[in-house]
Amino acid sequence: MKVEVLLRTEGQLAAVVGEAEGETWPEMQTALPALLRGLADTIEKRDETGEVPDAAPH
């Protein structure tokens, strides 16, 4: 089983920003919270200028 978290922004291609894998549902129940926690930490530590790193200019 594999779960990917995609980021889609207007005018940009979707990008995989995280993924979790597991062979069983119990493994996924462990992997998913860790994945989401890591993404939340990244978002909370973002650059306060509002710029998206590595984003192509409009």
Buried (B, 14 or more C-beta within 10 A) or exposed (E): EEBEBEEEEEEEEEEEBBEBEBEEEEEBEEBBEEBBEBBEEEEEEEEEEEEEEEEEEE
